């Protein structure tokens, strides 16, 4: 194992929050290292072009791309040590252990740790959701943004919330042929518009973005249908058609309103889940908010968690968007600089004022939006008995139901059915299983504990972490 020099601060995650945290701490004299599992910085929202592509103008690739380019440029000019293509394997006793495809295993010693793991698309389970051509918005956006290609010629976008409007318009701008958008929620009510208007201070850029996105759909003559949800995808070898229908206030299908349409790509955008596994492993405290992705790590205004020296920032702590993530990262970075004696309390408060105000404005706006687009229970009730819930291990709903009849413990379901044991480690199926338990036993989500997390947080090649000097002689008896 290659041991890296110790750092005052390690930042895990190179998205908006991580970049902001590393930049602020380094600017104020903290010896900082940034660890990112991807080959480039930026995270999902600031994702860079793929290898071999050249950008002639960042602005031509969208406002988010240009914002990310500026932040990454600032990092490259700073004293932050950046370690890309580096995946966290474990965290123990002030050490972060990682793997790299070329440099192998490494140990990073830290005094403080800021974790910014980001979020991933909310999976929605319904008959046919595992067919090729049924993709999440993040996956489609990645292909279009980084590889400059569209994965379909006739794309139906189904989802809810600001994401349904923003992503469908962004895909159209990037050349992906979205022909219709289905929104599960109702059209905005007057009371909701007034509540949103009251929270508009400090959020004019988001309002202008929404107006621009809506104008793009109108200009392209793309229908935007409210209160409709996809209940089935069908096809031979890949998606060829989808069935969608009207829903009630709980997002439950209304019989007799079904429509079938031919498509070659179904893009799903129902929001995000925080990647909170690493916080759970470290023993951080959690609170529950469904519209911010469910369980989210509990932290103070500086991002400090219940575990000493561990900070959290960005969408991995509750989904609130890139502007909030940057402000959260900045506050955490400034706090670490203060803890290391590089800022006085007066300097800390002065530098933090604008970011605290920014977060306050963003949070008010976010709450108003959440009221308009509450996630409803019907989204978890679309699967039939034969629907595969755990796609990694091909476990059907009926198999899971039989175990739930005798236990409300997700870990028991995992042990008996293998649901959650695959490559995604439950990211695609745990929330669906929790919803099934919630309905069967009339329990709130907040009382249903997820399966015990284990390192490595994400799958790694055994060859990257195995010690070649260790041999079990019983397997080499006949080697001669």
C-alpha positions in Angstrom: 0.0 0.0 0.0 1.2 3.5 -0.9 0.8 5.9 2.0 0.1 9.5 1.1 1.3 12.4 3.3 -1.3 13.5 5.9 -3.7 16.4 5.1 -5.5 18.8 7.4 -8.6 18.2 5.3 -9.7 15.5 2.9 -12.7 16.2 0.7 -14.5 13.2 -0.8 -16.4 14.0 -4.0 -15.6 16.4 -6.8 -19.1 17.8 -7.5 -20.3 21.3 -6.8 -20.2 20.9 -3.0 -16.8 19.2 -2.9 -15.2 21.7 -5.3 -16.5 24.6 -3.3 -15.4 23.1 0.1 -11.9 22.3 -1.2 -11.4 25.7 -2.7 -12.5 27.6 0.4 -10.4 25.6 2.8 -7.3 25.8 0.6 -7.7 29.5 -0.1 -7.5 30.0 3.7 -4.3 28.0 4.2 -5.6 24.5 4.9 -3.6 21.7 3.4 -6.4 20.1 1.4 -6.8 17.0 -0.8 -9.8 16.2 -3.0 -10.7 12.6 -3.9 -13.0 12.0 -6.9 -14.0 8.5 -8.2 -14.7 9.7 -11.7 -11.9 10.5 -14.3 -12.9 14.1 -14.3 -14.2 16.6 -11.7 -17.7 18.2 -11.8 -20.0 15.5 -10.5 -23.3 14.9 -12.3 -24.5 18.5 -12.8 -21.1 19.9 -13.9 -20.1 16.7 -15.8 -17.3 17.2 -18.4 -17.2 16.0 -22.0 -16.0 12.5 -22.6 -12.4 11.6 -23.3 -11.4 12.6 -26.9 -13.9 15.5 -27.1 -12.7 19.2 -27.1 -14.8 22.1 -26.0 -14.6 25.2 -28.2 -16.8 27.2 -25.8 -18.1 26.1 -22.4 -21.1 28.4 -22.7 -22.3 26.6 -25.8 -22.7 23.5 -23.7 -25.1 25.2 -21.3 -25.0 27.4 -18.2 -24.3 24.5 -15.8 -21.3 23.4 -17.9 -19.9 26.9 -17.9 -20.4 27.3 -14.2 -18.6 24.0 -13.6 -15.8 25.0 -15.9 -15.1 28.1 -13.9 -15.1 26.3 -10.6 -12.8 23.5 -11.9 -10.5 26.1 -13.3 -10.3 27.7 -9.9 -9.4 24.4 -8.3 -6.7 23.7 -10.9 -5.1 27.1 -10.0 -5.3 26.4 -6.3 -3.1 24.4 -3.9 -5.6 21.6 -3.7 -4.2 18.2 -4.4 -6.6 16.4 -6.7 -6.9 12.6 -6.9 -9.2 11.5 -9.8 -10.2 8.0 -10.7 -9.8 7.2 -6.9 -12.5 5.2 -5.2 -13.0 5.2 -1.4 -12.9 1.6 0.0 -12.9 2.2 3.7 -12.6 4.9 6.4 -11.0 4.0 9.8 -9.1 5.8 12.6 -8.5 9.1 10.7 -7.5 7.2 7.5 -9.3 7.1 4.2 -8.4 4.0 2.2 -8.8 4.1 -1.6 -8.1 2.3 -4.8 -6.8 3.5 -8.2 -6.7 1.5 -11.4 -3.0 2.3 -11.9 -1.6 3.3 -8.5 -3.5 0.6 -6.5 -4.3 1.1 -2.8 -3.6 4.3 -0.9 -4.0 5.6 2.6 -4.9 9.2 3.2 -4.5 10.5 6.8 -6.8 13.4 7.7 -7.7 15.7 10.6 -11.0 16.7 9.2 -13.1 15.1 6.5 -15.8 16.7 4.3 -18.0 14.1 2.5 -19.9 15.2 -0.6 -21.2 12.0 -2.2 -23.9 13.6 -4.4 -27.2 11.8 -5.3 -28.6 9.4 -7.8 -31.8 9.0 -9.8 -34.9 7.8 -7.9 -35.7 4.3 -9.3 -39.4 3.7 -10.1 -40.5 0.0 -10.3 -43.2 -1.0 -12.7 -43.7 -3.8 -15.3 -41.0 -3.5 -17.9 -38.7 -1.0 -16.0 -35.7 -3.3 -16.6 -36.1 -3.3 -20.4 -33.2 -1.8 -22.4 -34.3 1.6 -23.5 -35.8 2.5 -20.1 -33.3 4.9 -18.6 -33.1 7.4 -15.8 -32.7 11.1 -16.6 -29.2 11.2 -15.2 -28.1 8.3 -17.5 -29.6 9.9 -20.6 -28.1 13.3 -19.7 -24.7 11.7 -19.3 -24.8 10.1 -22.7 -26.0 13.3 -24.4 -23.8 15.7 -22.5 -20.5 13.7 -22.4 -20.7 11.6 -25.6 -22.7 14.0 -27.7 -25.2 11.3 -28.8 -28.9 10.6 -28.3 -29.8 7.1 -27.1 -33.2 7.3 -28.8 -35.0 8.7 -31.8 -38.4 9.0 -30.1 -38.0 9.8 -26.4 -40.9 10.0 -23.9 -40.0 11.8 -20.7 -41.9 10.8 -17.5 -41.3 12.3 -14.1 -42.2 14.9 -11.6 -41.1 18.2 -10.2 -38.6 20.8 -11.6 -36.6 17.9 -12.9 -39.3 17.0 -15.5 -39.2 20.5 -16.9 -35.5 21.2 -16.7 -34.1 17.8 -17.9 -36.5 17.5 -20.8 -35.7 21.0 -22.0 -31.9 20.5 -21.5 -32.1 17.2 -23.5 -33.9 19.1 -26.3 -31.2 21.8 -26.3 -28.5 19.1 -26.6 -30.3 17.5 -29.5 -32.1 14.6 -27.9 -35.6 14.2 -29.6 -38.0 14.4 -26.6 -41.5 14.4 -28.1 -43.7 14.4 -24.9 -43.4 15.1 -21.2 -45.6 13.4 -18.5 -45.8 15.1 -15.1 -47.3 13.0 -12.3 -48.3 16.0 -10.2 -51.2 18.4 -10.8 -50.9 21.8 -12.6 -49.7 24.5 -10.2 -52.6 26.0 -8.1 -52.9 29.7 -7.4 -52.0 29.2 -3.7 -48.9 27.3 -4.6 -47.8 30.0 -7.1 -48.3 32.7 -4.5 -46.2 30.7 -2.0 -43.5 30.3 -4.6 -43.7 34.0 -5.4 -43.2 34.8 -1.7 -40.0 32.8 -1.8 -38.6 34.3 -5.0 -36.0 36.6 -3.3 -32.5 35.3 -4.2 -33.9 32.8 -6.6 -34.5 34.9 -9.8 -32.0 32.8 -11.7 -34.1 29.6 -11.0 -37.3 31.4 -12.1 -35.7 32.6 -15.3 -34.4 29.1 -15.9 -37.9 27.7 -15.5 -39.3 30.3 -18.0 -36.6 29.5 -20.5 -37.1 25.7 -20.1 -40.9 26.1 -20.7 -40.3 28.3 -23.7 -38.0 25.6 -25.2 -40.8 23.0 -24.9 -43.3 25.4 -26.4 -41.0 26.3 -29.3 -40.5 22.7 -30.1 -44.2 22.0 -29.7 -43.6 19.3 -27.0 -46.8 18.5 -25.1 -46.5 18.8 -21.3 -49.2 16.6 -19.7 -50.0 16.8 -16.0 -51.3 14.0 -13.8 -50.1 11.1 -15.9 -47.7 8.3 -15.0 -46.2 5.4 -16.9 -47.5 2.1 -15.6 -46.0 -0.4 -18.1 -43.2 -0.7 -20.7 -43.2 -3.4 -23.3 -41.0 -4.7 -26.1 -39.1 -7.6 -27.5 -35.5 -7.2 -26.3 -35.9 -3.5 -25.7 -38.7 -1.0 -25.0 -41.1 -0.5 -28.0 -44.2 0.9 -26.3 -45.3 2.3 -23.0 -48.7 2.5 -21.3 -49.5 5.6 -19.2 -52.6 6.8 -17.5 -54.1 9.6 -15.4 -53.5 9.5 -11.6 -55.4 10.7 -8.6 -54.0 12.9 -5.8 -52.0 9.9 -4.4 -50.5 9.2 -7.9 -52.6 6.0 -8.1 -53.7 5.0 -11.6 -57.3 5.9 -12.6 -58.8 2.9 -14.5 -60.0 3.5 -18.0 -57.6 6.4 -18.8 -54.8 4.2 -20.2 -53.0 5.3 -23.4 -50.4 3.2 -25.3 -47.6 4.9 -27.3 -44.7 3.6 -29.3 -41.3 4.8 -28.2 -37.7 3.7 -28.5 -36.6 5.4 -25.3 -38.4 6.0 -22.0 -36.6 8.6 -19.8 -37.6 8.7 -16.1 -37.0 11.7 -13.9 -38.7 11.4 -10.5 -36.0 13.2 -8.5 -33.0 11.9 -6.6 -31.9 9.9 -3.6 -28.9 11.1 -1.5 -25.9 8.7 -1.6 -25.9 8.4 2.2 -24.2 5.0 2.6 -20.9 6.3 3.7 -22.6 8.4 6.5 -24.5 5.4 7.7 -21.3 3.4 7.9 -19.6 6.1 10.0 -22.6 6.2 12.4 -23.9 9.7 11.6 -27.4 10.7 12.8 -30.2 11.0 10.3 -33.5 12.7 9.8 -36.2 11.9 7.2 -37.6 14.1 4.5 -39.2 12.3 1.5 -39.0 15.3 -0.9 -35.2 15.6 -0.3 -34.7 12.0 -1.0 -35.7 10.3 2.3 -33.0 9.7 4.9 -30.5 12.6 5.0 -27.6 13.1 7.4 -28.2 15.5 10.3 -25.8 18.4 10.4 -25.5 22.0 11.7 -25.3 25.1 9.6 -21.6 24.5 9.0 -22.1 20.9 7.8 -20.7 19.2 10.9 -22.4 15.9 11.6 -22.9 14.1 14.9 -19.5 12.4 14.4 -16.6 14.6 15.4 -14.4 15.9 12.5 -16.8 14.6 9.9 -18.6 17.2 7.7 -21.3 16.7 5.1 -22.4 19.0 2.2 -24.3 18.9 -1.1 -27.1 16.7 -2.4 -25.7 13.7 -0.6 -27.1 15.2 2.5 -30.6 16.0 1.1 -31.3 17.0 -2.5 -31.5 20.8 -2.8 -29.6 21.6 -6.0 -26.2 22.9 -7.1 -26.5 26.4 -5.9 -27.2 25.2 -2.3 -24.5 22.6 -2.7 -21.9 25.2 -3.5 -23.0 27.3 -0.5 -22.9 24.3 1.8 -19.5 23.3 0.6 -18.2 26.9 1.2 -19.5 27.0 4.7 -17.9 23.6 5.6 -14.6 24.7 4.1 -14.6 28.0 6.0 -15.4 26.2 9.2 -12.5 23.8 8.8 -10.2 26.8 8.2 -11.5 28.3 11.5 -10.9 25.0 13.4 -7.3 24.9 12.2 -6.8 28.4 13.5 -6.5 30.1 10.0 -9.6 32.3 10.6 -10.8 34.2 13.6 -14.4 33.8 14.7 -15.1 37.3 13.4 -13.5 36.5 10.0 -15.5 33.3 9.9 -18.8 35.0 10.5 -18.0 37.8 8.0 -17.0 35.4 5.2 -20.0 33.1 5.9 -22.7 35.7 5.9 -23.4 35.7 2.2 -23.5 31.8 2.0 -25.8 31.6 5.0 -28.2 34.1 3.3 -27.9 32.2 0.1 -28.9 28.9 1.8 -31.8 30.6 3.6 -33.2 31.9 0.3 -32.7 28.6 -1.5 -34.3 26.6 1.3 -37.4 28.7 1.3 -37.8 28.3 -2.4 -37.1 24.6 -2.1 -39.9 24.2 0.5 -42.3 26.0 -1.7 -41.4 23.7 -4.6 -41.7 20.6 -2.4 -45.2 21.6 -1.5 -46.1 21.6 -5.2 -44.5 18.3 -6.1 -44.9 16.1 -3.0 -43.9 12.5 -3.8 -47.1 10.4 -3.5 -47.4 6.7 -2.4 -48.8 5.6 -5.7 -45.3 5.7 -7.2 -44.4 2.6 -5.1 -47.5 0.7 -6.0 -47.0 0.1 -9.7 -45.3 -3.3 -9.6 -47.2 -6.5 -10.4 -46.4 -9.8 -8.7 -44.1 -10.8 -11.6 -42.3 -7.5 -11.7 -38.6 -7.7 -11.0 -37.9 -5.5 -8.0 -34.2 -6.3 -7.5 -32.8 -6.1 -11.0 -29.2 -7.2 -9.9 -30.4 -10.5 -8.5 -33.6 -10.8 -10.6 -35.9 -11.0 -7.5 -39.6 -10.7 -8.2 -42.1 -8.7 -6.1 -44.0 -12.0 -5.2 -40.8 -13.5 -3.7 -40.2 -10.4 -1.6 -43.9 -10.2 -0.5 -43.7 -13.8 0.9 -40.8 -12.8 3.2 -42.4 -9.5 4.2 -45.4 -11.5 5.5 -43.3 -12.7 8.3 -40.8 -9.9 8.8 -40.7 -6.1 8.5 -36.8 -6.1 8.5 -35.1 -5.3 5.2 -32.1 -7.2 6.2 -34.2 -10.3 6.6 -35.7 -9.8 3.2 -32.1 -9.4 1.8 -30.9 -12.6 3.5 -33.8 -14.8 2.3 -34.2 -13.4 -1.3 -30.8 -11.8 -2.1 -32.6 -8.6 -2.9 -30.0 -5.8 -2.4 -26.9 -8.1 -2.7 -26.1 -7.2 -6.2 -23.8 -4.6 -7.8 -25.9 -1.6 -6.9 -26.0 -2.8 -3.2 -29.7 -1.9 -2.9 -29.6 1.5 -4.4 -32.3 0.5 -7.0 -34.5 -1.7 -4.8 -34.2 -0.8 -1.1 -36.7 2.1 -1.2 -39.2 -0.1 -3.1 -38.9 -2.8 -0.5 -39.2 -0.3 2.3 -42.4 1.0 0.7 -43.8 -2.6 0.5 -43.0 -3.1 4.2 -44.5 0.4 5.0 -47.8 -0.6 3.3 -48.0 -4.1 4.8 -47.4 -3.0 8.4 -48.7 0.6 8.2 -45.3 2.0 9.2 -43.8 5.4 8.2 -40.7 5.2 6.1 -38.7 6.9 8.9 -39.1 3.8 11.1 -37.9 1.3 8.5 -34.1 0.8 8.8 -32.2 0.1 5.6 -29.8 -2.9 5.4 -26.6 -2.5 7.3 -24.0 -0.8 5.1 -20.6 -2.4 4.5 -17.4 -1.2 2.9 -16.5 -1.1 0.1 -19.4 1.3 -0.5 -19.3 0.6 -4.2 -18.0 -2.6 -5.9 -14.3 -2.7 -6.6 -12.2 -5.3 -8.4 -10.8 -7.8 -5.9 -7.4 -7.5 -7.5 -7.2 -3.9 -6.5 -7.5 -4.6 -2.8 -6.1 -8.1 -2.4 -2.6 -8.5 -1.0 -0.7 -10.8 -3.3 1.7 -11.9 -0.5 -1.2 -13.7 1.3 -1.8 -17.3 0.2 -4.1 -20.0 1.5 -1.9 -23.1 1.1 -4.8 -25.5 1.0 -5.7 -24.1 -2.5 -2.2 -24.8 -3.8 -1.5 -28.4 -2.7 -1.2 -29.6 -6.3 0.5 -26.5 -7.7 3.8 -28.3 -8.3 
